Amino acid sequence: MSDPTSSKTFVSSQPPKGKSWVIPGWHRWLFVSDDGESVVVGYDGMNLAPLDVSLDEPVLYFYHHGKLVRTMTLKDFYGSKSQLRRTVSHLAWVNTIGINKANQLVVELIDGRKIAFAASTGQVQPLIPAGT
């Protein structure tokens, strides 16, 4: 639950573990691992960034048990702003993003690349296909 009043986000896993933890801030784009152990906070503008965005802009924050373990910026995905897709008023930086059954955050970038990250560490992993 992400609460704008308290500016905190509460995460709890299902029994039997039943652990709970808190991360700072209210977030509109959250990706929670199936085991409730990790959460990835996405960019506040979601898939769209302002035209004047810097490649140093953080777009993903990986948390495990309430501790920030990795922050990724646009520069981690793109070498130039020209690689982002221009919309009417913004730049699109990602097509799709979500947690798969293997607790990987899978990011499909504008150029079609798919990158899988361990939700618990933010480290790149080979993409585990659906159904395995």
C-alpha positions in Angstrom: 0.0 0.0 0.0 1.4 3.3 -1.0 0.0 6.1 1.1 0.3 9.8 0.0 -0.8 11.1 3.4 2.1 9.5 5.3 4.5 9.5 2.3 5.3 5.9 3.0 4.8 2.6 1.1 4.0 -0.5 3.1 4.8 -4.0 1.8 3.9 -7.2 3.5 4.3 -10.8 2.3 1.8 -13.5 2.6 2.0 -16.2 5.4 3.9 -18.2 6.3 6.6 -15.6 6.1 4.3 -12.7 6.8 7.1 -10.1 7.0 6.3 -6.4 6.6 8.5 -3.5 5.8 8.3 0.1 4.7 10.0 2.2 2.0 10.0 6.0 2.0 7.6 8.0 -0.3 4.3 7.6 -2.1 4.7 5.9 -5.5 2.4 5.5 -8.4 4.4 2.8 -10.2 5.3 -0.2 -8.1 6.3 -3.7 -9.0 6.1 -6.1 -6.1 7.7 -9.6 -6.4 5.4 -12.6 -6.0 7.2 -13.5 -2.7 6.7 -10.0 -1.2 10.4 -9.8 -0.5 11.2 -7.1 -3.1 9.7 -4.1 -4.7 10.8 -2.0 -7.6 9.7 1.6 -7.8 9.3 3.0 -11.3 9.8 6.5 -12.5 7.0 8.9 -11.2 6.2 9.8 -14.8 5.9 6.1 -15.6 6.9 5.4 -19.2 7.1 9.1 -20.1 9.8 11.6 -19.3 9.9 15.4 -20.0 11.6 16.6 -23.1 14.4 18.2 -21.1 15.1 15.0 -19.1 18.7 14.2 -18.4 20.1 10.7 -18.9 21.1 10.9 -15.2 17.5 10.8 -14.2 16.7 7.8 -12.0 14.0 5.6 -13.4 14.1 2.4 -11.3 14.7 1.8 -7.6 15.2 -1.8 -6.4 14.3 -2.5 -2.7 14.7 -5.7 -0.8 13.3 -6.0 2.7 13.0 -2.2 2.8 16.6 -1.5 1.8 17.5 0.3 -1.4 19.8 -2.1 -3.2 20.1 -0.5 -6.7 19.1 2.7 -8.5 19.1 2.8 -12.3 19.1 5.8 -14.5 18.2 6.4 -18.1 21.9 6.3 -18.8 21.9 2.6 -17.8 19.6 1.9 -20.7 20.4 4.5 -23.4 23.5 6.2 -24.7 21.7 9.3 -26.1 18.3 11.0 -25.6 17.8 10.6 -29.4 17.2 6.8 -28.7 14.0 7.7 -26.8 10.7 7.9 -28.7 9.2 11.4 -29.0 5.5 11.6 -28.2 3.4 14.8 -28.6 4.7 16.3 -25.3 7.2 13.8 -23.8 9.9 11.2 -24.4 8.9 7.5 -24.0 11.7 5.5 -22.4 10.0 2.1 -21.9 7.3 0.0 -23.7 6.4 -2.5 -21.0 7.6 -3.4 -17.5 6.6 -5.9 -15.0 7.5 -8.8 -12.7 7.4 -12.3 -14.2 6.7 -15.6 -12.4 10.5 -16.0 -11.7 10.5 -12.7 -9.7 12.4 -10.9 -12.4 11.6 -7.3 -13.4 11.4 -7.5 -17.2 11.8 -4.2 -19.0 11.0 -3.9 -22.7 12.8 -0.8 -24.0 11.7 1.5 -26.8 14.0 -0.3 -29.3 12.5 -3.7 -28.4 15.3 -4.9 -26.2 14.1 -7.0 -23.2 16.2 -6.9 -20.1 15.5 -9.1 -17.0 16.7 -8.1 -13.5 16.6 -10.0 -10.3 13.9 -8.1 -8.3 15.9 -8.6 -5.1 19.2 -7.2 -6.3 18.6 -5.3 -9.5 21.3 -7.3 -11.3 20.8 -8.3 -14.9 19.9 -12.0 -15.4 19.1 -14.2 -18.4 15.3 -13.9 -19.1 13.5 -16.9 -17.8 10.7 -17.7 -20.3 7.1 -17.8 -19.2 5.9 -21.2 -17.9 9.3 -22.4 -16.6 
